Amino acid sequence: MSSNRNKHLPTALLTGPNGFLGKYLATGLREAGYQVLGMGRTAGDLVCDLATEQPDLSGKSIRLVVHSAGKAHTIPQTEAESQAFFQVNQGGTDRLLQALDKAGIVPDAFVLISTVAVYGCETGESITEDAPLNGQTPYAESKRLAEDLVVNWCHKQGVRCAVLRLPLIVGNQAPGNLGTLTRAIRRGRYVHIGNGTARRSMVRADDVARIIPKAARIGGIYNLTDGVHPTVRELAEAIAQRTAQRPIPTIPIGLARFLARVGDGIGWLLGRRFPFDSVSLTKITGSLTFSDQRARQQLDWRPRSVGSFFASDQALPAGDREDNVSSVSVSVS
């Protein structure tokens, strides 16, 4: 009976349905009345590695495409690792669009999950969608090129296009650049630096999932944040309440600057960046926030605070197994 009902639901093609954010998106799409056609690299309704393959979409009726699959969360150390970002994020997007063309599929809307990394900002406050796209890392450049591909294809095909630029994403079992933060706090290896007043934009994964259908109906380019932009100290303390058994110590900013200079010297000797150097210190102590006013005005975006996630029963309590400590974590999209 349920399969017959599904035949009458509009189909949403979702890439990356098995990933951290993709699982939230799949749930949100189903709750919004879509039949989800998941395309995964190793598992899904369609199994296809977009990094190297063009999917076969022949015979499919697709009303909405949500492209969430992509490469992130790693810092390339070699040219081959750098090129992998372009192969997946740019090339994979191009192969998906070619597959739609080949199958003669023109959906009503296309939603691309992108990143605030495209702006290339290390610090700044209330950065808007009109800021220049100066990101120069392989991740940022490959996502910017993916945006260009999707926007141009949608314009040519007459398809509504929505690009969602996400900051740090908070949810259960999140990967990301700050995934190690939770483990460090749990193991007593994390310290506050100075007063910890630097602010960071973040967003709840489930809130992103809830806005997808409206973004698809309206289109546009949007930053999505929780609007609170918690401080680094607030984030660490919120995680600590769930994962740590001890208070987080603080080191003076002067000592941190000295250690960062030591890291600079070690990096110079090694010929590569040391994990803690002046660049890292600037990122940790400088605010980086993005404005979500466009989404609030055009999408009626009403996010919940990231703090509400850590205060809820969704977050893992302290005392869970060590291999699960990253489950309450923060992800860079």
TORTOR-899348 format. One record per residue (C-alpha): residue number from 1; residue in one letter; x, y negated, z negated. Coordinates in steps of 0.02 Angstrom, whole numbers, m for minus. Each point is the difference from the previous one (the first is absolute). Layout:
+-------+-------+--------+--------+--------+
: lumza : selum :      u :      v :      w :
+-------+-------+--------+--------+--------+
:   NUM :     A :      X :      Y :      Z :
...
+-------+-------+--------+--------+--------+
***
This chain:
+-------+-------+--------+--------+--------+
: lumza : selum :      u :      v :      w :
+-------+-------+--------+--------+--------+
:     1 :     M :      0 :      0 :      0 :
:     2 :     S :    139 :   m123 :    m47 :
:     3 :     S :     92 :     32 :    164 :
:     4 :     N :   m159 :    m44 :     96 :
:     5 :     R :    m16 :   m163 :    m97 :
:     6 :     N :    182 :    m41 :     39 :
:     7 :     K :    m37 :     11 :    186 :
:     8 :     H :   m104 :   m157 :    m15 :
:     9 :     L :    132 :    m99 :    m96 :
:    10 :     P :    118 :   m118 :     91 :
:    11 :     T :    176 :     71 :     10 :
:    12 :     A :    152 :    m91 :    m69 :
:    13 :     L :    170 :     60 :     57 :
:    14 :     L :    119 :    m19 :   m147 :
:    15 :     T :    187 :     26 :     20 :
:    16 :     G :     99 :     50 :   m153 :
:    17 :     P :   m149 :     72 :    m96 :
:    18 :     N :    113 :    104 :   m112 :
:    19 :     G :    108 :   m144 :    m58 :
:    20 :     F :    m19 :    m99 :   m161 :
:    21 :     L :   m105 :   m141 :     74 :
:    22 :     G :    m77 :    112 :    134 :
:    23 :     K :    m88 :    106 :   m130 :
:    24 :     Y :    m83 :   m156 :    m72 :
:    25 :     L :    m47 :    m59 :    175 :
:    26 :     A :    m78 :    167 :     44 :
:    27 :     T :   m108 :     m4 :   m156 :
:    28 :     G :    m52 :   m179 :     33 :
:    29 :     L :    m47 :     34 :    180 :
:    30 :     R :   m107 :    150 :    m48 :
:    31 :     E :    m87 :   m102 :   m134 :
:    32 :     A :    m35 :   m133 :    132 :
:    33 :     G :    m88 :    127 :    110 :
:    34 :     Y :    137 :     54 :    120 :
:    35 :     Q :     49 :    174 :     53 :
:    36 :     V :    189 :     m2 :    m20 :
:    37 :     L :    110 :     77 :    134 :
:    38 :     G :    169 :     12 :    m84 :
:    39 :     M :    161 :      3 :    100 :
:    40 :     G :    149 :     59 :   m101 :
:    41 :     R :    179 :     45 :     39 :
:    42 :     T :    m13 :    174 :    m76 :
:    43 :     A :   m183 :     19 :    m48 :
:    44 :     G :   m169 :    m74 :     46 :
:    45 :     D :   m142 :     17 :    124 :
:    46 :     L :    129 :    m49 :    130 :
:    47 :     V :    180 :     51 :    m32 :
:    48 :     C :    120 :   m115 :     91 :
:    49 :     D :    165 :    m82 :    m41 :
:    50 :     L :    m21 :   m173 :     76 :
:    51 :     A :    186 :    m28 :    m15 :
:    52 :     T :     28 :    120 :    145 :
:    53 :     E :   m170 :     54 :     67 :
:    54 :     Q :   m150 :    m77 :     85 :
:    55 :     P :   m161 :     71 :    m73 :
:    56 :     D :   m134 :     80 :    106 :
:    57 :     L :   m161 :    m97 :    m31 :
:    58 :     S :    m95 :     66 :    149 :
:    59 :     G :   m183 :     34 :    m36 :
:    60 :     K :      0 :   m102 :   m160 :
:    61 :     S :   m129 :   m133 :    m37 :
:    62 :     I :     83 :   m129 :   m112 :
:    63 :     R :    m82 :   m159 :    m62 :
:    64 :     L :    139 :    m60 :   m116 :
:    65 :     V :    188 :     26 :     m6 :
:    66 :     V :     93 :    m27 :   m164 :
:    67 :     H :    187 :     14 :     28 :
:    68 :     S :     82 :     28 :   m168 :
:    69 :     A :    141 :    120 :     46 :
:    70 :     G :    173 :    m74 :     m2 :
:    71 :     K :    175 :      7 :    m70 :
:    72 :     A :     44 :    m99 :   m158 :
:    73 :     H :     76 :     17 :   m173 :
:    74 :     T :    180 :     33 :     54 :
:    75 :     I :    152 :   m110 :     29 :
:    76 :     P :     92 :     56 :    157 :
:    77 :     Q :    185 :     35 :    m20 :
:    78 :     T :     40 :     41 :    182 :
:    79 :     E :    m51 :    m60 :    172 :
:    80 :     A :    m96 :    162 :     27 :
:    81 :     E :    m99 :    m30 :   m160 :
:    82 :     S :    m36 :   m178 :     55 :
:    83 :     Q :    m63 :     58 :    170 :
:    84 :     A :   m116 :    124 :    m85 :
:    85 :     F :   m106 :   m147 :    m59 :
:    86 :     F :    m24 :    m58 :    179 :
:    87 :     Q :    m32 :    177 :     61 :
:    88 :     V :   m140 :     24 :   m127 :
:    89 :     N :    m76 :   m172 :    m27 :
:    90 :     Q :     18 :    m76 :    173 :
:    91 :     G :     13 :    155 :    108 :
:    92 :     G :   m132 :     96 :    m95 :
:    93 :     T :   m123 :   m144 :     17 :
:    94 :     D :     36 :    m11 :    186 :
:    95 :     R :    m29 :    187 :     22 :
:    96 :     L :   m165 :    m13 :    m93 :
:    97 :     L :    m60 :   m142 :    112 :
:    98 :     Q :     55 :     96 :    155 :
:    99 :     A :    m99 :    150 :    m61 :
:   100 :     L :   m156 :   m107 :    m18 :
:   101 :     D :     25 :    m66 :    176 :
:   102 :     K :     28 :    174 :     70 :
:   103 :     A :   m159 :     65 :    m80 :
:   104 :     G :   m100 :   m152 :     56 :
:   105 :     I :    m43 :    m44 :   m180 :
:   106 :     V :    m46 :   m179 :    m39 :
:   107 :     P :    m48 :     m9 :   m184 :
:   108 :     D :   m103 :   m139 :    m76 :
:   109 :     A :    144 :    m50 :   m113 :
:   110 :     F :    182 :     37 :    m41 :
:   111 :     V :     70 :    m29 :   m175 :
:   112 :     L :    189 :     m1 :    m20 :
:   113 :     I :     79 :     19 :   m171 :
:   114 :     S :    150 :   m116 :      0 :
:   115 :     T :    110 :    m83 :   m130 :
:   116 :     V :     47 :   m170 :    m72 :
:   117 :     A :    179 :     50 :     39 :
:   118 :     V :    m28 :    m71 :    174 :
:   119 :     Y :     21 :   m175 :    m74 :
:   120 :     G :    178 :     41 :    m52 :
:   121 :     C :    m12 :    m97 :   m163 :
:   122 :     E :    105 :     44 :   m152 :
:   123 :     T :    m84 :   m133 :   m107 :
:   124 :     G :   m145 :   m120 :     22 :
:   125 :     E :   m175 :    m36 :    m64 :
:   126 :     S :   m172 :      9 :     82 :
:   127 :     I :     70 :     46 :    170 :
:   128 :     T :   m141 :     m3 :    129 :
:   129 :     E :    m33 :     96 :    160 :
:   130 :     D :     60 :   m150 :     99 :
:   131 :     A :    178 :     15 :    m65 :
:   132 :     P :    131 :     49 :    131 :
:   133 :     L :     38 :    184 :     17 :
:   134 :     N :    185 :     m1 :    m40 :
:   135 :     G :     22 :    175 :    m70 :
:   136 :     Q :    165 :     71 :     62 :
:   137 :     T :     10 :    170 :    m82 :
:   138 :     P :    m38 :    151 :    110 :
:   139 :     Y :   m160 :     26 :   m100 :
:   140 :     A :    m59 :   m180 :     20 :
:   141 :     E :     47 :    m14 :    184 :
:   142 :     S :    m79 :    167 :     47 :
:   143 :     K :   m163 :    m46 :    m89 :
:   144 :     R :     m3 :   m171 :     85 :
:   145 :     L :     22 :     83 :    169 :
:   146 :     A :   m140 :    122 :    m44 :
:   147 :     E :   m112 :   m148 :    m40 :
:   148 :     D :     39 :    m76 :    170 :
:   149 :     L :    m42 :    162 :     89 :
:   150 :     V :   m168 :     19 :    m88 :
:   151 :     V :    m53 :   m182 :     16 :
:   152 :     N :     42 :     m5 :    185 :
:   153 :     W :    m84 :    167 :     35 :
:   154 :     C :   m158 :    m50 :    m92 :
:   155 :     H :     m6 :   m166 :     93 :
:   156 :     K :     17 :     89 :    166 :
:   157 :     Q :   m132 :    130 :    m42 :
:   158 :     G :   m123 :   m118 :    m85 :
:   159 :     V :     17 :     92 :   m166 :
:   160 :     R :    m18 :    m86 :   m168 :
:   161 :     C :    169 :      0 :    m84 :
:   162 :     A :     41 :    m14 :   m185 :
:   163 :     V :    177 :     m4 :    m67 :
:   164 :     L :     17 :     21 :   m188 :
:   165 :     R :    166 :    m57 :    m71 :
:   166 :     L :     25 :     83 :   m167 :
:   167 :     P :    120 :    m37 :   m144 :
:   168 :     L :     41 :    126 :   m137 :
:   169 :     I :   m138 :    130 :     m6 :
:   170 :     V :    m52 :     73 :   m167 :
:   171 :     G :    m88 :    166 :    m19 :
:   172 :     N :     20 :    180 :    m53 :
:   173 :     Q :    150 :     94 :     69 :
:   174 :     A :     70 :   m151 :     90 :
:   175 :     P :    173 :      8 :     79 :
:   176 :     G :     96 :   m159 :     37 :
:   177 :     N :    148 :   m106 :    m44 :
:   178 :     L :    m57 :    m18 :   m179 :
:   179 :     G :    m39 :    183 :    m26 :
:   180 :     T :    162 :     15 :    m98 :
:   181 :     L :    m61 :   m135 :   m119 :
:   182 :     T :   m121 :    118 :    m84 :
:   183 :     R :    131 :    135 :    m20 :
:   184 :     A :    125 :   m125 :    m70 :
:   185 :     I :   m125 :    m64 :   m127 :
:   186 :     R :    m50 :    176 :    m49 :
:   187 :     R :    182 :     49 :    m27 :
:   188 :     G :     45 :   m158 :    m95 :
:   189 :     R :    115 :    m63 :    139 :
:   190 :     Y :    m93 :   m160 :     44 :
:   191 :     V :     29 :   m172 :    m74 :
:   192 :     H :    m85 :   m168 :     20 :
:   193 :     I :    112 :   m134 :     74 :
:   194 :     G :    m22 :   m169 :    m82 :
:   195 :     N :   m179 :    m55 :    m28 :
:   196 :     G :    m67 :    102 :    146 :
:   197 :     T :   m116 :   m137 :     64 :
:   198 :     A :     27 :     35 :    186 :
:   199 :     R :   m166 :     43 :     82 :
:   200 :     R :    m35 :    131 :    132 :
:   201 :     S :   m152 :     25 :    110 :
:   202 :     M :    m80 :    171 :    m17 :
:   203 :     V :   m162 :     83 :     49 :
:   204 :     R :   m100 :    153 :    m52 :
:   205 :     A :     m5 :    139 :    130 :
:   206 :     D :   m184 :     32 :    m31 :
:   207 :     D :    m41 :   m184 :     30 :
:   208 :     V :     89 :      8 :    168 :
:   209 :     A :   m104 :    153 :     44 :
:   210 :     R :   m162 :    m89 :    m44 :
:   211 :     I :     34 :   m149 :    114 :
:   212 :     I :     41 :    102 :    157 :
:   213 :     P :   m179 :     10 :     68 :
:   214 :     K :    m29 :   m187 :    m18 :
:   215 :     A :    170 :    m41 :     75 :
:   216 :     A :    m46 :    111 :    147 :
:   217 :     R :   m165 :    m93 :     26 :
:   218 :     I :     78 :   m174 :     m7 :
:   219 :     G :    180 :     18 :     59 :
:   220 :     G :    148 :   m115 :    m37 :
:   221 :     I :    168 :      1 :    m86 :
:   222 :     Y :     m1 :      1 :   m189 :
:   223 :     N :    113 :      9 :   m151 :
:   224 :     L :    m81 :    104 :   m137 :
:   225 :     T :     50 :    m24 :   m182 :
:   226 :     D :    m83 :     16 :   m169 :
:   227 :     G :      7 :   m190 :    m18 :
:   228 :     V :     84 :     15 :   m170 :
:   229 :     H :    180 :     28 :     54 :
:   230 :     P :     60 :     72 :   m165 :
:   231 :     T :    174 :    m36 :    m66 :
:   232 :     V :    136 :    130 :      7 :
:   233 :     R :     m8 :     12 :   m189 :
:   234 :     E :   m189 :     26 :      2 :
:   235 :     L :     17 :    139 :    129 :
:   236 :     A :    135 :     89 :    m98 :
:   237 :     E :    m94 :    m14 :   m163 :
:   238 :     A :   m159 :     66 :     81 :
:   239 :     I :     95 :    152 :     65 :
:   240 :     A :     88 :     21 :   m167 :
:   241 :     Q :   m166 :     12 :    m92 :
:   242 :     R :    m39 :    154 :    103 :
:   243 :     T :    170 :     82 :     20 :
:   244 :     A :    120 :    m57 :   m135 :
:   245 :     Q :     21 :     41 :   m183 :
:   246 :     R :    111 :   m150 :    m43 :
:   247 :     P :      0 :   m189 :     26 :
:   248 :     I :     95 :    m68 :    150 :
:   249 :     P :    158 :    m94 :    m50 :
:   250 :     T :     50 :   m169 :     74 :
:   251 :     I :    171 :    m61 :     60 :
:   252 :     P :     39 :   m186 :     18 :
:   253 :     I :      0 :    m73 :    175 :
:   254 :     G :    182 :    m54 :    m23 :
:   255 :     L :     55 :    180 :    m29 :
:   256 :     A :   m104 :     56 :    150 :
:   257 :     R :     88 :   m127 :    112 :
:   258 :     F :    170 :     64 :    m59 :
:   259 :     L :    m49 :    181 :     35 :
:   260 :     A :    m67 :    m52 :    171 :
:   261 :     R :    168 :    m80 :     44 :
:   262 :     V :     86 :    160 :    m54 :
:   263 :     G :   m118 :     92 :    117 :
:   264 :     D :     47 :   m119 :    140 :
:   265 :     G :    182 :     43 :    m25 :
:   266 :     I :    m31 :    188 :     m5 :
:   267 :     G :   m103 :    m15 :    159 :
:   268 :     W :    140 :    m95 :     86 :
:   269 :     L :    124 :    136 :    m48 :
:   270 :     L :   m116 :    140 :     55 :
:   271 :     G :    m52 :    m85 :    161 :
:   272 :     R :   m185 :     16 :    m42 :
:   273 :     R :   m122 :    m80 :   m121 :
:   274 :     F :      7 :     53 :   m181 :
:   275 :     P :   m173 :     40 :    m73 :
:   276 :     F :      6 :   m153 :   m114 :
:   277 :     D :     78 :   m156 :     76 :
:   278 :     S :    m41 :   m184 :     23 :
:   279 :     V :   m126 :     39 :    136 :
:   280 :     S :    m91 :    122 :   m114 :
:   281 :     L :      2 :   m126 :   m142 :
:   282 :     T :    m77 :   m135 :    110 :
:   283 :     K :   m140 :    118 :     50 :
:   284 :     I :    m33 :     50 :   m179 :
:   285 :     T :      1 :   m176 :    m73 :
:   286 :     G :    m82 :    m95 :    144 :
:   287 :     S :   m188 :     m6 :     30 :
:   288 :     L :    m72 :     66 :    163 :
:   289 :     T :   m187 :    m24 :     21 :
:   290 :     F :   m119 :     m6 :    146 :
:   291 :     S :   m164 :    m91 :     24 :
:   292 :     D :   m157 :    105 :     28 :
:   293 :     Q :   m116 :   m151 :     22 :
:   294 :     R :    m37 :     42 :    181 :
:   295 :     A :    m62 :    173 :    m50 :
:   296 :     R :   m102 :    m74 :   m142 :
:   297 :     Q :    m83 :   m124 :    117 :
:   298 :     Q :    m27 :    109 :    153 :
:   299 :     L :    m18 :    175 :    m74 :
:   300 :     D :    m72 :    m46 :   m169 :
:   301 :     W :    152 :     88 :    m73 :
:   302 :     R :    m28 :     26 :   m186 :
:   303 :     P :    144 :    106 :    m64 :
:   304 :     R :     26 :     65 :   m174 :
:   305 :     S :    160 :    m37 :    m93 :
:   306 :     V :    141 :    125 :      7 :
:   307 :     G :     m1 :     m7 :   m189 :
:   308 :     S :   m175 :     73 :      0 :
:   309 :     F :     69 :    155 :     84 :
:   310 :     F :    129 :     29 :   m136 :
:   311 :     A :   m133 :    m31 :   m133 :
:   312 :     S :   m118 :    128 :     77 :
:   313 :     D :     m9 :    187 :    m18 :
:   314 :     Q :     66 :     17 :    179 :
:   315 :     A :    176 :    m33 :    m60 :
:   316 :     L :     93 :    147 :    m74 :
:   317 :     P :     20 :     m8 :   m189 :
:   318 :     A :    168 :     10 :    m86 :
:   319 :     G :     61 :    176 :    m30 :
:   320 :     D :    m32 :     71 :    173 :
:   321 :     R :    130 :    114 :     77 :
:   322 :     E :    163 :    m80 :     57 :
:   323 :     D :    m30 :     46 :    182 :
:   324 :     N :   m160 :   m100 :     m4 :
:   325 :     V :     69 :   m161 :    m71 :
:   326 :     S :     m5 :    m84 :    169 :
:   327 :     S :   m185 :     32 :     14 :
:   328 :     V :    m40 :   m169 :    m75 :
:   329 :     S :    111 :    m99 :    113 :
:   330 :     V :     14 :   m143 :    121 :
:   331 :     S :     25 :     15 :    185 :
:   332 :     V :     65 :   m118 :    133 :
:   333 :     S :   m116 :     23 :    151 :
+-------+-------+--------+--------+--------+
***
